[in-house]
Amino acid sequence: MKENVVVNKSIEFALKIITYCELLEDKRKYVIAKQLLKSGTSIGANVHEAQNAESKADFIHKIKIAAKEVDETKYWLILCERSNTYPFDEALKSMINELGLIIYKIISSSKKR
């Protein structure tokens, strides 16, 4: 079976986000930790769900939801990065940007087929 890069990267990102959100909670940053945990793990859930889509349109729809979650996750990470009172992990920024590029490319190439 061929390796599915987007599935693997979305799982890897979700695991890293879980760890980061635990750190935020330790620092009593509960509101953003909760929002970031939801959006950051939802990316992989939607990518995973898209793998069993009922049609091409269903696949594109689910991947587009994952793209929206990427955008929301980027927003929460920007807030953390720019805040003076939040810890920040630069690797998360790199990972979410890479994941976003992959997902946007999937959307683009799926629409062309």
Summary of the structure (lengths in Angstrom):
residues: 113
radius of gyration: 14.6
end to end distance: 22.4
largest distance: 47.2
contacts: 336
relative contact order: 0.17
helix: 82%
strand: 0%
